[in-house]
């Protein structure tokens, strides 16, 4: 007997879909590849014309500053995007 679908996981997949190899390839034709380091800030709150990031390896953590502490909103994995 199969387990029932996990509604939390399904909602997560709807909010943060994964790109397939063909979609990533199409984006790569017009995108600029960039290597980033752990802890590097990619986008500041309120930034105009924020960039679009596709994770190829590692992850991108989206955080919010709350009472001088970083609160994780989401962690994007390979194939996901901001």
KAZILIN-V868325 format. One record per helix or strand of 3 or more residues. SS is the DSSP state (a for helix, b for strand). FROM is the first residue (numbers start at 1). LEN is the number of residues. If there is no record, write none. Layout:
BEGIN
ss = [SS,SS]
from = [FROM,FROM]
len = [LEN,LEN]
END
This chain:
BEGIN
ss = [a,a,b,b]
from = [7,21,59,69]
len = [9,8,8,9]
END
